Amino acid sequence: MALKFKQHDNTFLIEGSINSNTVKQFKNHLEFLMLYTKALIINLDTVESIDLNGTKVLKELYLKSLTINKKFSIIGQGSKDILNDFENINVV
């Protein structure tokens, strides 16, 4: 099943599962949004599941946001588990 992205103000709600079948669409869409928004806030409330591929993309985009000085936030249920996974990122 393809992912759905819905915009509400400055927040983008993602619906579906983020896995090896959808991760390319996920990454491409978020990279586009990162380029054309002042801040990227994604809500994971309606994400059914996210695998290691999806988590890896979120880490990559987070690091990219730091290099281009762009606000990048992850909110919603399950975001705490993802943020715990981010604790091992070294920022220089």
RODREN-169070 format. One record per atom (N, C-alpha, C): x, z, y; residue number from 1; residue in three letters; atom name. Coordinates in steps of 0.001 Angstrom, whole numbers, plus 500000, padded with zeros to 6 digits. Each point is the difference from the previous one (the first is absolute). Layout:
@X:X	Z:Z	Y:Y	n:NUM	res:ALA	atom:CA
...
! end
This chain:
@X:500831	Z:500000	Y:498823	n:1	res:MET	atom:N
@X:499169	Z:500000	Y:501177	n:1	res:MET	atom:CA
@X:500880	Z:500000	Y:501247	n:1	res:MET	atom:C
@X:499659	Z:499184	Y:500951	n:2	res:ALA	atom:N
@X:500758	Z:499909	Y:501240	n:2	res:ALA	atom:CA
@X:499748	Z:501230	Y:500858	n:2	res:ALA	atom:C
@X:500961	Z:500309	Y:500830	n:3	res:LEU	atom:N
@X:499850	Z:501107	Y:500936	n:3	res:LEU	atom:CA
@X:499147	Z:499561	Y:501179	n:3	res:LEU	atom:C
@X:499324	Z:500963	Y:500599	n:4	res:LYS	atom:N
@X:499239	Z:499747	Y:501220	n:4	res:LYS	atom:CA
@X:500569	Z:500885	Y:501092	n:4	res:LYS	atom:C
@X:500135	Z:499432	Y:501172	n:5	res:PHE	atom:N
@X:500487	Z:500714	Y:501171	n:5	res:PHE	atom:CA
@X:498889	Z:499997	Y:501038	n:5	res:PHE	atom:C
@X:499600	Z:501182	Y:500451	n:6	res:LYS	atom:N
@X:498968	Z:500115	Y:501026	n:6	res:LYS	atom:CA
@X:500572	Z:500764	Y:501178	n:6	res:LYS	atom:C
@X:499789	Z:499446	Y:501190	n:7	res:GLN	atom:N
@X:500523	Z:500638	Y:501202	n:7	res:GLN	atom:CA
@X:498920	Z:500816	Y:500683	n:7	res:GLN	atom:C
@X:500350	Z:501214	Y:500365	n:8	res:HIS	atom:N
@X:499143	Z:500860	Y:500804	n:8	res:HIS	atom:CA
@X:500875	Z:500585	Y:501094	n:8	res:HIS	atom:C
@X:499805	Z:499528	Y:501220	n:9	res:ASP	atom:N
@X:500864	Z:500356	Y:501127	n:9	res:ASP	atom:CA
@X:501444	Z:499613	Y:499650	n:9	res:ASP	atom:C
@X:500907	Z:500954	Y:499988	n:10	res:ASN	atom:N
@X:501408	Z:499707	Y:499693	n:10	res:ASN	atom:CA
@X:500368	Z:500339	Y:498566	n:10	res:ASN	atom:C
@X:499010	Z:500297	Y:499177	n:11	res:THR	atom:N
@X:500249	Z:500396	Y:498618	n:11	res:THR	atom:CA
@X:499534	Z:498899	Y:499057	n:11	res:THR	atom:C
@X:500789	Z:499763	Y:498959	n:12	res:PHE	atom:N
@X:499671	Z:498984	Y:499006	n:12	res:PHE	atom:CA
@X:499714	Z:500679	Y:498670	n:12	res:PHE	atom:C
@X:498758	Z:499868	Y:499547	n:13	res:LEU	atom:N
@X:499563	Z:500574	Y:498735	n:13	res:LEU	atom:CA
@X:500293	Z:498990	Y:498900	n:13	res:LEU	atom:C
@X:500645	Z:500456	Y:498950	n:14	res:ILE	atom:N
@X:500352	Z:499125	Y:498886	n:14	res:ILE	atom:CA
@X:499124	Z:500356	Y:498817	n:14	res:ILE	atom:C
@X:499365	Z:498971	Y:499406	n:15	res:GLU	atom:N
@X:499130	Z:500196	Y:498846	n:15	res:GLU	atom:CA
@X:500573	Z:499265	Y:498795	n:15	res:GLU	atom:C
@X:499975	Z:500648	Y:498850	n:16	res:GLY	atom:N
@X:500455	Z:499371	Y:498765	n:16	res:GLY	atom:CA
@X:501169	Z:500747	Y:499387	n:16	res:GLY	atom:C
@X:500663	Z:499346	Y:499078	n:17	res:SER	atom:N
@X:501166	Z:500564	Y:499324	n:17	res:SER	atom:CA
@X:501258	Z:499282	Y:500467	n:17	res:SER	atom:C
@X:501031	Z:500768	Y:500261	n:18	res:ILE	atom:N
@X:501284	Z:499436	Y:500415	n:18	res:ILE	atom:CA
@X:500911	Z:500080	Y:498784	n:18	res:ILE	atom:C
@X:500273	Z:498839	Y:499425	n:19	res:ASN	atom:N
@X:500804	Z:499931	Y:498781	n:19	res:ASN	atom:CA
@X:500791	Z:498698	Y:499988	n:19	res:ASN	atom:C
@X:500622	Z:499689	Y:498880	n:20	res:SER	atom:N
@X:500849	Z:498806	Y:499930	n:20	res:SER	atom:CA
@X:499220	Z:498712	Y:500266	n:20	res:SER	atom:C
@X:498694	Z:500010	Y:499777	n:21	res:ASN	atom:N
@X:499184	Z:498808	Y:500247	n:21	res:ASN	atom:CA
@X:499632	Z:499827	Y:501470	n:21	res:ASN	atom:C
@X:499963	Z:501086	Y:500758	n:22	res:THR	atom:N
@X:499554	Z:499930	Y:501392	n:22	res:THR	atom:CA
@X:501080	Z:500357	Y:501012	n:22	res:THR	atom:C
@X:501171	Z:500413	Y:499531	n:23	res:VAL	atom:N
@X:501019	Z:500521	Y:500908	n:23	res:VAL	atom:CA
@X:500515	Z:498932	Y:500974	n:23	res:VAL	atom:C
@X:500057	Z:498746	Y:499603	n:24	res:LYS	atom:N
@X:500471	Z:498946	Y:500905	n:24	res:LYS	atom:CA
@X:499028	Z:499836	Y:501165	n:24	res:LYS	atom:C
@X:498705	Z:499955	Y:499697	n:25	res:GLN	atom:N
@X:498981	Z:499915	Y:501054	n:25	res:GLN	atom:CA
@X:500082	Z:501219	Y:500910	n:25	res:GLN	atom:C
@X:500139	Z:501174	Y:499402	n:26	res:PHE	atom:N
@X:500094	Z:501258	Y:500734	n:26	res:PHE	atom:CA
@X:501170	Z:499966	Y:500983	n:26	res:PHE	atom:C
@X:501168	Z:499633	Y:499504	n:27	res:LYS	atom:N
@X:501199	Z:499967	Y:500838	n:27	res:LYS	atom:CA
@X:499881	Z:498966	Y:501117	n:27	res:LYS	atom:C
@X:499569	Z:498805	Y:499657	n:28	res:ASN	atom:N
@X:499883	Z:498939	Y:501004	n:28	res:ASN	atom:CA
@X:499027	Z:500384	Y:501112	n:28	res:ASN	atom:C
@X:498868	Z:500569	Y:499622	n:29	res:HIS	atom:N
@X:498999	Z:500359	Y:501002	n:29	res:HIS	atom:CA
@X:500500	Z:501122	Y:500902	n:29	res:HIS	atom:C
@X:500638	Z:501009	Y:499425	n:30	res:LEU	atom:N
@X:500501	Z:501100	Y:500819	n:30	res:LEU	atom:CA
@X:501162	Z:499572	Y:500895	n:30	res:LEU	atom:C
@X:500840	Z:499107	Y:499521	n:31	res:GLU	atom:N
@X:501086	Z:499484	Y:500852	n:31	res:GLU	atom:CA
@X:499424	Z:499247	Y:501189	n:31	res:GLU	atom:C
@X:498956	Z:499210	Y:499756	n:32	res:PHE	atom:N
@X:499332	Z:499285	Y:501088	n:32	res:PHE	atom:CA
@X:499413	Z:500989	Y:501008	n:32	res:PHE	atom:C
@X:499297	Z:501014	Y:499493	n:33	res:LEU	atom:N
@X:499398	Z:500996	Y:500889	n:33	res:LEU	atom:CA
@X:501064	Z:500743	Y:500790	n:33	res:LEU	atom:C
@X:501132	Z:500278	Y:499380	n:34	res:MET	atom:N
@X:501065	Z:500723	Y:500676	n:34	res:MET	atom:CA
@X:500542	Z:499186	Y:501186	n:34	res:MET	atom:C
@X:500035	Z:498706	Y:499843	n:35	res:LEU	atom:N
@X:500500	Z:499148	Y:501072	n:35	res:LEU	atom:CA
@X:499032	Z:499918	Y:501176	n:35	res:LEU	atom:C
@X:498710	Z:500032	Y:499724	n:36	res:TYR	atom:N
@X:499013	Z:499694	Y:501033	n:36	res:TYR	atom:CA
@X:499145	Z:501181	Y:500437	n:36	res:TYR	atom:C
@X:500402	Z:501211	Y:499674	n:37	res:THR	atom:N
@X:499299	Z:501186	Y:500479	n:37	res:THR	atom:CA
@X:501000	Z:500937	Y:500668	n:37	res:THR	atom:C
@X:499482	Z:500837	Y:500894	n:38	res:LYS	atom:N
@X:500871	Z:500968	Y:500661	n:38	res:LYS	atom:CA
@X:500437	Z:501093	Y:499036	n:38	res:LYS	atom:C
@X:499093	Z:500382	Y:499114	n:39	res:ALA	atom:N
@X:500274	Z:501023	Y:498995	n:39	res:ALA	atom:CA
@X:499226	Z:499616	Y:498749	n:39	res:ALA	atom:C
@X:500569	Z:500297	Y:498851	n:40	res:LEU	atom:N
@X:499347	Z:499672	Y:498742	n:40	res:LEU	atom:CA
@X:499590	Z:501289	Y:499306	n:40	res:LEU	atom:C
@X:498690	Z:500188	Y:499886	n:41	res:ILE	atom:N
@X:499456	Z:501168	Y:499320	n:41	res:ILE	atom:CA
@X:499166	Z:499475	Y:498836	n:41	res:ILE	atom:C
@X:500393	Z:500380	Y:498785	n:42	res:ILE	atom:N
@X:499244	Z:499561	Y:498837	n:42	res:ILE	atom:CA
@X:499338	Z:501198	Y:499331	n:42	res:ILE	atom:C
@X:498752	Z:499784	Y:499603	n:43	res:ASN	atom:N
@X:499202	Z:501034	Y:499362	n:43	res:ASN	atom:CA
@X:499849	Z:499651	Y:498527	n:43	res:ASN	atom:C
@X:500388	Z:500919	Y:499126	n:44	res:LEU	atom:N
@X:499976	Z:499767	Y:498560	n:44	res:LEU	atom:CA
@X:498797	Z:500647	Y:499310	n:44	res:LEU	atom:C
@X:498990	Z:500417	Y:500763	n:45	res:ASP	atom:N
@X:498844	Z:500670	Y:499407	n:45	res:ASP	atom:CA
@X:499322	Z:499187	Y:498903	n:45	res:ASP	atom:C
@X:499955	Z:498689	Y:500140	n:46	res:THR	atom:N
@X:499288	Z:499176	Y:499025	n:46	res:THR	atom:CA
@X:500944	Z:499231	Y:499067	n:46	res:THR	atom:C
@X:501262	Z:500421	Y:499957	n:47	res:VAL	atom:N
@X:500927	Z:499423	Y:499031	n:47	res:VAL	atom:CA
@X:499736	Z:500671	Y:498657	n:47	res:VAL	atom:C
@X:499681	Z:499189	Y:499006	n:48	res:GLU	atom:N
@X:499683	Z:500529	Y:498678	n:48	res:GLU	atom:CA
@X:501250	Z:500517	Y:499291	n:48	res:GLU	atom:C
@X:501106	Z:499278	Y:500148	n:49	res:SER	atom:N
@X:501268	Z:500408	Y:499402	n:49	res:SER	atom:CA
@X:501131	Z:499272	Y:500708	n:49	res:SER	atom:C
@X:501175	Z:500602	Y:499906	n:50	res:ILE	atom:N
@X:501206	Z:499377	Y:500553	n:50	res:ILE	atom:CA
@X:501128	Z:500262	Y:499009	n:50	res:ILE	atom:C
@X:500712	Z:498934	Y:499637	n:51	res:ASP	atom:N
@X:501097	Z:500162	Y:499049	n:51	res:ASP	atom:CA
@X:501332	Z:500054	Y:500739	n:51	res:ASP	atom:C
@X:501083	Z:500019	Y:499244	n:52	res:LEU	atom:N
@X:501332	Z:500082	Y:500609	n:52	res:LEU	atom:CA
@X:500309	Z:498820	Y:500904	n:52	res:LEU	atom:C
@X:499458	Z:498814	Y:499673	n:53	res:ASN	atom:N
@X:500213	Z:498826	Y:500857	n:53	res:ASN	atom:CA
@X:499405	Z:500228	Y:501389	n:53	res:ASN	atom:C
@X:498798	Z:500554	Y:500043	n:54	res:GLY	atom:N
@X:499346	Z:500279	Y:501277	n:54	res:GLY	atom:CA
@X:500718	Z:501070	Y:500789	n:54	res:GLY	atom:C
@X:500443	Z:501043	Y:499318	n:55	res:THR	atom:N
@X:500751	Z:501065	Y:500665	n:55	res:THR	atom:CA
@X:501305	Z:499461	Y:500571	n:55	res:THR	atom:C
@X:500646	Z:499122	Y:499258	n:56	res:LYS	atom:N
@X:501254	Z:499398	Y:500467	n:56	res:LYS	atom:CA
@X:499769	Z:499206	Y:501283	n:56	res:LYS	atom:C
@X:498922	Z:499238	Y:500043	n:57	res:VAL	atom:N
@X:499680	Z:499215	Y:501200	n:57	res:VAL	atom:CA
@X:499751	Z:500928	Y:501188	n:57	res:VAL	atom:C
@X:499272	Z:501081	Y:499782	n:58	res:LEU	atom:N
@X:499757	Z:500946	Y:501094	n:58	res:LEU	atom:CA
@X:501312	Z:500578	Y:500528	n:58	res:LEU	atom:C
@X:500920	Z:500319	Y:499107	n:59	res:LYS	atom:N
@X:501309	Z:500518	Y:500426	n:59	res:LYS	atom:CA
@X:500748	Z:498945	Y:500817	n:59	res:LYS	atom:C
@X:499990	Z:498757	Y:499520	n:60	res:GLU	atom:N
@X:500688	Z:498920	Y:500710	n:60	res:GLU	atom:CA
@X:499418	Z:499815	Y:501402	n:60	res:GLU	atom:C
@X:498681	Z:500015	Y:500099	n:61	res:LEU	atom:N
@X:499359	Z:499822	Y:501302	n:61	res:LEU	atom:CA
@X:500249	Z:501184	Y:500921	n:61	res:LEU	atom:C
@X:500044	Z:501185	Y:499428	n:62	res:TYR	atom:N
@X:500317	Z:501186	Y:500794	n:62	res:TYR	atom:CA
@X:501406	Z:499878	Y:500599	n:62	res:TYR	atom:C
@X:500961	Z:499637	Y:499170	n:63	res:LEU	atom:N
@X:501373	Z:499839	Y:500490	n:63	res:LEU	atom:CA
@X:500088	Z:498891	Y:501042	n:63	res:LEU	atom:C
@X:499259	Z:498907	Y:499779	n:64	res:LYS	atom:N
@X:499983	Z:498907	Y:500981	n:64	res:LYS	atom:CA
@X:499405	Z:500482	Y:501324	n:64	res:LYS	atom:C
@X:498951	Z:500814	Y:499920	n:65	res:SER	atom:N
@X:499377	Z:500495	Y:501228	n:65	res:SER	atom:CA
@X:500992	Z:500839	Y:500814	n:65	res:SER	atom:C
@X:500861	Z:500723	Y:499318	n:66	res:LEU	atom:N
@X:501011	Z:500792	Y:500705	n:66	res:LEU	atom:CA
@X:500999	Z:499107	Y:500722	n:66	res:LEU	atom:C
@X:500381	Z:498900	Y:499370	n:67	res:THR	atom:N
@X:501000	Z:499115	Y:500614	n:67	res:THR	atom:CA
@X:499448	Z:499232	Y:501189	n:67	res:THR	atom:C
@X:498679	Z:499728	Y:499987	n:68	res:ILE	atom:N
@X:499413	Z:499257	Y:501126	n:68	res:ILE	atom:CA
@X:499231	Z:500916	Y:500947	n:68	res:ILE	atom:C
@X:500135	Z:501318	Y:499782	n:69	res:ASN	atom:N
@X:499381	Z:501006	Y:500863	n:69	res:ASN	atom:CA
@X:498483	Z:499816	Y:500092	n:69	res:ASN	atom:C
@X:499366	Z:499855	Y:498849	n:70	res:LYS	atom:N
@X:498550	Z:499816	Y:499917	n:70	res:LYS	atom:CA
@X:499393	Z:501193	Y:499283	n:70	res:LYS	atom:C
@X:498924	Z:500533	Y:500551	n:71	res:LYS	atom:N
@X:499312	Z:501119	Y:499353	n:71	res:LYS	atom:CA
@X:499337	Z:499500	Y:498722	n:71	res:LYS	atom:C
@X:500230	Z:500722	Y:498902	n:72	res:PHE	atom:N
@X:499432	Z:499637	Y:498695	n:72	res:PHE	atom:CA
@X:499484	Z:501271	Y:499351	n:72	res:PHE	atom:C
@X:498693	Z:500058	Y:499752	n:73	res:SER	atom:N
@X:499392	Z:501199	Y:499425	n:73	res:SER	atom:CA
@X:499173	Z:499646	Y:498782	n:73	res:SER	atom:C
@X:500013	Z:500917	Y:499038	n:74	res:ILE	atom:N
@X:499193	Z:499871	Y:498789	n:74	res:ILE	atom:CA
@X:499079	Z:501208	Y:499972	n:74	res:ILE	atom:C
@X:498683	Z:499743	Y:499947	n:75	res:ILE	atom:N
@X:499038	Z:501089	Y:499984	n:75	res:ILE	atom:CA
@X:499051	Z:499817	Y:498827	n:75	res:ILE	atom:C
@X:499207	Z:501022	Y:499742	n:76	res:GLY	atom:N
@X:498991	Z:499926	Y:498956	n:76	res:GLY	atom:CA
@X:500385	Z:500790	Y:498764	n:76	res:GLY	atom:C
@X:499045	Z:500093	Y:499097	n:77	res:GLN	atom:N
@X:500250	Z:500700	Y:498743	n:77	res:GLN	atom:CA
@X:501106	Z:499290	Y:499234	n:77	res:GLN	atom:C
@X:500851	Z:500760	Y:499406	n:78	res:GLY	atom:N
@X:501110	Z:499421	Y:499256	n:78	res:GLY	atom:CA
@X:501230	Z:499774	Y:500848	n:78	res:GLY	atom:C
@X:499839	Z:500019	Y:501314	n:79	res:SER	atom:N
@X:501166	Z:499752	Y:500856	n:79	res:SER	atom:CA
@X:501018	Z:501129	Y:499872	n:79	res:SER	atom:C
@X:499549	Z:501211	Y:499679	n:80	res:LYS	atom:N
@X:500931	Z:501114	Y:499843	n:80	res:LYS	atom:CA
@X:500953	Z:499752	Y:498831	n:80	res:LYS	atom:C
@X:499480	Z:499439	Y:498896	n:81	res:ASP	atom:N
@X:500856	Z:499677	Y:498858	n:81	res:ASP	atom:CA
@X:501035	Z:498954	Y:500375	n:81	res:ASP	atom:C
@X:499588	Z:499026	Y:500775	n:82	res:ILE	atom:N
@X:500924	Z:498943	Y:500428	n:82	res:ILE	atom:CA
@X:501039	Z:500584	Y:500950	n:82	res:ILE	atom:C
@X:499578	Z:500829	Y:500928	n:83	res:LEU	atom:N
@X:500940	Z:500602	Y:500939	n:83	res:LEU	atom:CA
@X:501009	Z:500889	Y:499296	n:83	res:LEU	atom:C
@X:499572	Z:500684	Y:498952	n:84	res:ASN	atom:N
@X:500953	Z:500794	Y:499217	n:84	res:ASN	atom:CA
@X:501066	Z:499102	Y:499389	n:84	res:ASN	atom:C
@X:499611	Z:498808	Y:499599	n:85	res:ASP	atom:N
@X:500948	Z:499041	Y:499444	n:85	res:ASP	atom:CA
@X:500984	Z:499523	Y:501064	n:85	res:ASP	atom:C
@X:499588	Z:500022	Y:501273	n:86	res:PHE	atom:N
@X:500862	Z:499546	Y:501097	n:86	res:PHE	atom:CA
@X:501080	Z:501011	Y:500349	n:86	res:PHE	atom:C
@X:499867	Z:501230	Y:499547	n:87	res:GLU	atom:N
@X:500960	Z:501035	Y:500368	n:87	res:GLU	atom:CA
@X:501426	Z:499664	Y:499600	n:87	res:GLU	atom:C
@X:500173	Z:499112	Y:499051	n:88	res:ASN	atom:N
@X:501338	Z:499655	Y:499532	n:88	res:ASN	atom:CA
@X:500646	Z:498875	Y:500790	n:88	res:ASN	atom:C
@X:499317	Z:499514	Y:501028	n:89	res:ILE	atom:N
@X:500559	Z:498918	Y:500819	n:89	res:ILE	atom:CA
@X:500991	Z:500594	Y:500992	n:89	res:ILE	atom:C
@X:501179	Z:499401	Y:500047	n:90	res:ASN	atom:N
@X:501010	Z:500403	Y:500985	n:90	res:ASN	atom:CA
@X:499911	Z:499087	Y:501202	n:90	res:ASN	atom:C
@X:499785	Z:500571	Y:501143	n:91	res:VAL	atom:N
@X:499897	Z:499226	Y:501236	n:91	res:VAL	atom:CA
@X:501280	Z:500193	Y:500787	n:91	res:VAL	atom:C
@X:500619	Z:498859	Y:500398	n:92	res:VAL	atom:N
@X:501226	Z:500062	Y:500793	n:92	res:VAL	atom:CA
@X:499784	Z:499429	Y:501364	n:92	res:VAL	atom:C
! end
